[in-house]
Amino acid sequence: MSKKHKYLWTYSGEDSMVFWSESSDGKYLTSPSEVVPKSLIRHDGDGEIQAPPKNSPEILPRFGILHAGFSRKAAGYFHIIGKNKYTSIVLIESGSLRVRKGKENILLKRNDILIVPQNVDCGPISTNSSGARIFWAHICGTCAFPDNPTGTTIRRCKNPSSILNLSHAYEAEIYSATPSIQILTDIASALSHGLRREISVKRGKDCQLTVRAEKLFARIGKGEFITTSEAAHLLSVNTNKLDAICLQIKSMTFSKYTLMCKMKNAAEYLARGFSATDVSGKVGYATVFAFSRAFKKYFGLPPSKYAKLEAEARYKVARRKI
């Protein structure tokens, strides 16, 4: 940080620090983190820190992305990332950031990515006079890293265009007048998968098991629902190992992943016009009551209302194209 710069707000915790310089701004794709001053958060237009409109659906956290957003870091920005229970990533969209790694000062440029594992600290991160525009995310679950499993990783991003395009598509939808839960769910699923592939790596003897697990999870994602014990048996592992594999690949336990797939498939069927009674059987529920209760708990609204909102959102999109 520098005394010559003015700061809009600052934060200092036990092992984290933020100095948010004037002219910096941010746009959340999720609810803002707790350290951001509520007085600076805007839900209804431009502002230094924008958040999705109130009552917007929180889809990304269901896919293991706890917080995410875009930020423009102006000159003077300064940040130290403390030890957290999630993995932090920073992808440079334009400009540059300077990161201190040990005794080195490393310059991150366009398409470079910074990966900070859970329970690892990093910093300081700072900007030069040109500043930087970044995409950032906090991802739950454990990850293996190709070059530095106990510290930060800095390298070229493998698929920056894919990650940024998906993130911007999610941004456009969540800030639209009538965001579609179905569209947000589809984008969130693809973005979560892309980020996990970006920060994870298969190693040694676990590689073959990981490949088998990925194929099994893909089948479940397409609607072949099985129990936890059945999945463990198919992979020849116990249920604890199954959860560990699922956490690494999908950033969630097997039961949460199965529920997510059921709800995603159910949402797709409802959006296509199927009744709740028909959908309940297709996604493995014995009764429509049990399905409706699970669906409302997951999405925050009953299947009938969800189907109505999706129909209205699709109608408005169709009208705009005419």
RAHUSUL-V479130 format. One record per run of one state. SS is the DSSP state (H for helix, E for strand, - for the rest). FROM is the first residue (numbers start at 0). LEN is the number of residues. If there is no record, write none. Layout:
SS	FROM	LEN
SS	FROM	LEN
This chain:
-	0	6
E	6	6
-	12	4
E	16	5
-	21	3
E	24	4
-	28	9
H	37	3
E	40	2
-	42	6
E	48	2
-	50	9
H	59	4
-	63	1
E	64	9
-	73	4
E	77	4
-	81	5
E	86	9
-	95	1
E	96	5
-	101	2
E	103	5
-	108	3
E	111	5
-	116	5
E	121	5
-	126	5
E	131	8
-	139	13
E	152	4
-	156	3
H	159	15
-	174	6
H	180	19
-	199	6
H	205	16
-	221	6
H	227	8
-	235	3
H	238	12
-	250	3
H	253	18
-	271	4
H	275	7
-	282	5
H	287	12
-	299	3
H	302	19
-	321	1
